[in-house]
Amino acid sequence: FFSSNGNMAGVLRGIGVFQSRVVGRRLLKLGVASGFTASAVVMMHREKAHDLVEYKTYKEPSNDALVANVPKLRVAFRFCQLTILFLPFVTLWFICSRNETLYIWWCKMFKRMLEITGPTFVKAGQWAAMRSDIFSKEFCDILSDLHANVSPHPLRHTVKLIKENLGADIDELFSEFNPTPIGSGSIAQVYFAKLKSSGEQVAVKVCHPHVRERIALDFYCIQMVAHMVHGLAPWMDYPGIANQFACNLSLQVDLRFEAQNLDSFRNNFQESEYVIFPKPIMASEQVLVEEKITGKPLTEWYGGNGEESPAHRRLAEAGSDVFLQMILTDNFFHADIHPGNCLVGYRKGEDVPYLAMLDVGVCQTLTKEQRDVSHELLTSIIIEDWERVALVLLKMSPSQDFCNQADFRQEIRDICNRLMPPFEPKSLPDRLWLVASKLGLTPRTTKKTGMCTDFVQSIFNAMQEHRVRIDPAYASLLFSCLMMECIANHCDSTLDVITHAAPWFLSSAINGPRRLAH
């Protein structure tokens, strides 16, 4: 797989995803011998899907792929431009943060400024909205609006990019093509079309103009600022956070990553009846053609009661199961999930809904150590061992030099006892019921809707207060669990996610995951 700039070896080293000893060497020799510089198109037909999965391996890309060959003069100009935009907001923060009303106004104005500065900062705002371990709840709530549509690019850019990336005009590839995009995000926008060759209804995802170059410039500036502010708050590890953010962007600006992830998820969930992922059909760096999935936004299913509506109960269970399988069984999970990435629909002749997962550009695999620590944390929550929960949280970073660990452990115990007060068995049946509830065989006696949401938010607040570090991999995992519970309880307010998850933990402890990162 090559990019259009002709620097094939550099892309193979920098991206680091499509590395296959046999296929990679053959493609590289072919490219060097022929001088081929056009974008390679990955044709993923149904009958060849398994062959493609065999040689593709997931590995996070190097940031070099994102920032290679950026002129330093342009970086300096962009840095000055951003300084002029951001400096007044930083100054105002010191004033507005002392008053709640002024602070909310500042957050709203800051969100608007992020929209003006371009895709990198829209993405940064979306990411910040999910990091309540670092930022305040009000700040995260306001920035969560950035998941909505942004201004689309002109149709002429779409026509040009499809020609360059897929090697044919729109009229040659599609018998129908709706010129109005159905949605536009910070990186790309999506159209509906119909393939001329097969008549299949498809969704066409096209990157915005110059998105890679703009992101590369901004990433240089973010790195500079991260190193400058690191001395003010060294426990936050801002350089590490900036690098993780760049890795996620490297995945999203090349749509071949998303096609690969779709293949992996379709393979992992091929036996699932009620969780689906669109089939990738054609993929290049800047254009992705995939199966069209019809359905309604997940948010339209919010407010259900599973005891009255079996469809809401089944949807909530499917939403929980998809994350539990990703994390505990497959060790390959969607690290950028939110309700905007999910659709709900019905198959013909069925009255049970399916959950469709979209926009899977950012995924994550845990190392053995990360998985062991994460599994220990989640198991500790299931069995309600609060001292162990605190100790595991402290293990989520190699060092905790800025934390008073005794005070942090005490606060975690207080949080857990407040949110999940202990059940005191008074008889043998009570003791048996308690053991069964911890194994997921009976409902928990301390069921509390939204418990995970309150728990994770309280944990992050405690981490901020006590200056506890957490590596980005663990933060992504915790937020995936948080989104799992949010989606499930919004769809069915009566579902106890903790009880539903217990058998998954038992199975994972016995069988282990299907894959481990190296």
N, C-alpha and C positions, 0 to 999 in steps of 0.2 A: 504494500500500500504506500503510495507516494503522494506528496503534495504537489501543487502546481508550480512551485518555485524551482524544481529541478534538484534541490539539495536532498537527494534520496537517502544517502547514508546518514546525514545529520538528523533527518526526520525519524528514521528507524531507531537511532540511538536516543533521540530526545523524547519521542512519544513513548517508546518502551512497551506498547501494548500489543502490537501486532508482531511480536517477536516469535518466530518459529524457525528452528535451526534449518530445516529442510526447505520449507516454502520461502523463508526470508532470503536464503542464499540464492535460490533460483530466480526470484523476482529481482534481486539486486543485480545479478549478472545480466539478466535480460534488459534491465533499465540502462545499465552502463553500456552494454553493447549496442543498443538501438538508439540511445540518446532520448529515450522516452521521457517527456516532462509533463504530460497531461495528467489530470487526476484519474486514478484508477477507480473504476466503478465496481462495487461488489454486488453481483447479482445473486440474490439469495432465494432460489426457488424452493418450494416446499419439499421436493424429493431430495434436495441436496443439503438441507438444513443441518443434518447431523454431521455430514462431512465437514462443513465449515466450522462447527463447534469444536471438532476434534483438535484442530491446530491453533485455535485462538485461545490465548491465555490472558487473564486479567492481571494487569500490573499498573500501579499508579504512574503517571507520566512524570518525567523530569520537567522542572520549570523552565529549563533551557529551551524547550520546544515552543514555549509561549513568548519568550522575550529575546529570541535570537535576532541579531542584526538590527537592533533598534538604534537609530541615530541619537547620539548623546545630546545634540543641540535641540532636537525635538523634545527630548525628555526634560531638559532645562526649561524650555518654553512652557511645556505642559505643567511642570511643577510650579512655576510662577503663576500660571493661570489658576491652578487649583488653590494655591496659597491665598490669592486675592478673594476667591469664593469662600473658602473655609474659615479663614482667620476671623472675620466678623462673627461667625457662628460660635467659634471657640470662645471668643471674648464674651459674647452674650450668654454663653452657658454658665459662666461664673456668676452672672447676675441672676439669670432666670432659674437656676437650680435651687435657689433659696426659697422660691415661692411656687406652690403647686400649680396655680393657674398659669403663671408665666412659663413654667417648665413645660406644660402641655402645649402651650402656644409655640414654644421653641421647637419641640419635637415635630409639630406639624410643619413648620417652616423648614426645618432640616430635611424632612421627607421630600418636600417640594424641590429643595435644592439638589438632592440626590437624583431626582428625575431629570433635572436640567443637565447635570454633569455627565450623563451617558451610561452605557451598559455596565461598566465595571462597578459603579457606585450604586446602581439599581440592584445589582447582584449582591454587593456588600450590604445594602440595606435589607435585602431578603434574608441574607445569612445572619445579620445582626438581630433581626426579628426573632430568630430561633435560638439566640444565645442569651437566655435570661440568666445564665450563670455569670455573665459579664456585665450586662446592661439592666437597667431598671425595667419593671413590668410595664409601666406607662410608655416608655420608649419602644419596647418590643411590640406592644399592641398597636401603636400608631404606624410603625414601619411595616407591620404585617400587611398593610394595604398595598404595598409595592408588588404583591403577587398578582394584582389586577393587570389588565391590558395596558401596554404602552403604545405610543404612536407607531403605526405601521410604516414600512418603507414603500417606495413606489413600485408599481407592477413591472416597470421596465427593468429594474434591478433583478427581480425574480426571473424574468425571461432570459436575461443575460447570464445569470448564474446557472440556471438549468442547462442552457446550451453548453457552457464551459465545463460543468461538472458531469453531466450525463451524456454529452456528446451528440445531442439531438435537440431540435426545436420542440417547443411545447406541442405544436400541432402533430409532430411525428410520434410523440410518446403518448399523448392523451387525446381521446376522442371528445372528452369534456373537461373543462378546466374553469372553475369558478374564480373570477379575478378578484373577488372580495375575500380577504383573509378572514378565517373564522376566529382567529386569535393571534395576538402578537405579544411576545415576551421580551425580555432584555437581550436575548441572544438571537432569536429567530422568530419567524411567524409561520402560520400553517394555513394551507389551502385544501379544499376538497377537489378531487378530480376523478376521472375514470380512465383506466389504462386502455389504450387502443388495441394492444396485443391480446389481452385476455378478457376485457370488459369488466375487470374487477374495480370496485370502488376503493379509492385510496385517499390517504392524507399525505400532503407534500409539505415537508418542513424545510424552509429556506432561511439561511443566516442573513442577518442584516448587513448592510454595506460596511466594509472596513472594520468589522467588529473585532477581529483578531488584533489588528494594528492598534486600535484604540485601547483595547484591554492591556496590551503589552506596555504601552506608554504609561498607563495608569498604574500598572503593577510595579514598575520601577519606582514611581512616586510613593506608593504605599509602603514598599520596602524601606525607603529612606525615612519616612515618618515613623515606621514601626521601630527602627533602630534608635531614632532620636528620643522617643517617649519611653523606651524600655527602661532607661535609668530612673524614670519617675515612678514606675510601678513594675519592678522586676519580677514580682510573683505572677504577673499575668502572661509572661512570655509572648509579647506582641510579635517579635520576629517569627516565632513558630506558628502563630496564628495566621500571619500574613502568608507564609509558605503553604500552609494547608489550604488557604483560600485560593492561592494561585493554582495548586494542583486540581482543585475542583473546577476552576475556570478552564484549565487545560483539557479537562474531560468534556466540557460543554461546548467549546468552540470547534470541536471536531466531531461531527455527527456520526462518524464511524464507531465511536465509542458507544453511543446510544444503540446503534444497530447490533453491536456485539452483546450488549447487556440484555437487549430484548431476546436475542437467541438464547442466552443463558437462562433467563427467567422462564421462557417458553419451555425449555427443556426441563427445568426444575418443577414446573407446575403443569406438566402435560397431563397428569392424571387428575387434576382438579377440575371439577365441573363448574364451579362458581367464582373462579378467579381467572381472568384472562389478560393476556398481553398482546398487543398488535404484532402481526408478522412483518418483519422488515423485508422489503422487496428489492429496493435499490438503495445503495448508500455510498456517498462520497463525503469529502471533508465538509462541504457546505450545503449539501442537499441530501435529504432522507425521504424516501418514498416508502410508506408503510400501509398496512391494512387499515381501512377505515373502521373505526369503532363507533357505534351509535349508542347514545344513552343520555341520561340527564345528569347534571352536576350532583355530586354527592351531597352537597349542602341542602338540596331539595328534599332529602330523606331525613334531615335532622328533626328531632323532636318526637321520635317514635317510641312506642312502648311494646316490647317484645312479648309481654304477657297477653296483649290484645291483638298484636299483628305479627303472625309468624314470619312474614316477609322481612320485617324490620329485625327480628331476632336472628334470622338466617344471614342477613346482610352484616349485622354487627359481629356475628361469629366468624363470617368469612373475612372481614377486615382484621379481626384479631389473629385468625389462623395464618393469614398471608404473612404477617410480620413475624409471628412465632416460628413459622417454617423458615423464613429468610434468615433469622438470627440464630436459631437453635439447631436447625437441621442442615440447612444449606451453607451457612456461614457466608452469605453473599446477600447483602441487603441494600435496599433503596435508601440512600442517605440524604435525599432531598424531597421527602414526601410531605405533601400537604393536601387539603381537600380539593384544591384546584387541579391536582394531577390524577383525580379519580372520577370515573363515570359509572353510573349504575344503569343497567338495561335488563331486558327480558329476552330470552330466546323464544322463537315461535312455538306456541302450544304449551308453554310452561308458565307457571305463576310464581316461580321462585327467582329472585333477581340474581344477576351476576355482578361482580365488581371488576371493572377494567382499570388497570394501572397504566398510566401514560408518563411520558417525559422522564425516562430512566437514565439520563446521561451521567448522573453522579451516583455511583454505588461503592460499596466498601466491603472488604474482607478483613477479618481479624486474624492476627497472628495467634499462635497457640497460647502465649502468655496473656495477650489481651482477652482472648476468649475465656481462659480460666478465671481471670479476675472478674470479667463481666458475669460469667455464670455464677461465680461465688456471690456476687452482689445480689443478683436476682433471686438466687436460692435463699439467701439470708432474709430477703424480704418475705418470701413465701413462708418460711418457718418462723418469721418474726423474731429473729436474733438481732436486736438493734445494736449491740456492742460490735458485733461482727460487721454489720452494715457500715458503721463509722470507720472501722479499720480497713475495710476494702476500699472505701472512698479515698482514704489516704494513700492507698497503693496505686491510684490511678495516675500517678506521675512519679518519675524516678526520684524526685526530691521534694520535700515540703519544708524548706528552710525558713519560711516566713509565717508559719502557722503554729499557734499554741495548740498542740494536738489534744491535750487533756480537755481544754475548754470546748474544742470542736466535737470531741466524742460525746461530751455531756449534752451539748445542744442537739446533736443528732438523736440521742436517746430521748430527749424531751419532745422533739418533733414527732418521732415515731409513736411514742406513747400517747401524744395528743391526737394524732390522726387515726391511729389504730389501737385504741385502748385494749389492754389485755383482757382475755376472757378467763375468769377464774372457775375451773371445774370444781363442783361440790360433791359429785358422786361418780361412780364408775361409768354410767352412761354418758355423763358430761365429758369425762376424760376420753372415752372412745369417740365421741362426737368431735372433740377438739383434734384428735389425731387424724380422723377421717377428713376434716375440713382442710387441714394442712396438706393432705395428699390430693386434694381436689375432688374427693369422693362425695362430699356433702357441701351445701352452701356455707360460706363463712358467716360466723355469728356477728362479725363486726363490719358487715358490708356497708360501704359508704360510696355512693356514686361520685365519680370524679376523684377518687382517692389518689390515683397515680399522678394526676395533674397537680393536686395540692402538694403531694409528697415531693415530686421532682422540683416544683417551684420553690418549696421551702428548703430543700437541700441546696439548690443553687444560691438562694439568699444567704444561707449559712456559709457556703463556700466563699462568697464575696466578703462577708463580714470577717471571716477568720483567715482570709488570704490563702485558701487552699487551691493548689494547682490541679488542673485536670487536662490530660492529653486530648487533642482533638478527636481521636478515634473513639474514646469513651463518651465524649460529648455527643457525637453523632449517634452512637448507640442509645444513649439515654433519651435523646430527642425522638428517635424512632419508636422507642417504647412509649414515650409520652403521646406521640401522634396516634399510636395504636389505640391507646385508652381513650383519647379524645374522640376519635372517629367512632369507636365502638359505642361509647356511652352517649354520643349525640344521636346515633341511629337507634339505640335501645337503652333507655335510661335505667332499665332494670337488670341489665347484664352485669354480673360480677366478673370483671376481667381477670382478677387475681385467681379466682377459683377456676375459671376457664383455662388459664395458662398452666396450672399446676401439672396436669398430665404431660404437657409438652416438656417441662423441665425434667420430669422423671424419665421420659424417653430419651432426652438428650444426655442425661447423666449416664444412662446405660449404654446407648449406642454411639454417642459422640457425633460430631458434625460430618458432613459428606466431604468437606474440603477445608484445608487450612492454608493461609497465606504463608509464603516462605520469607 
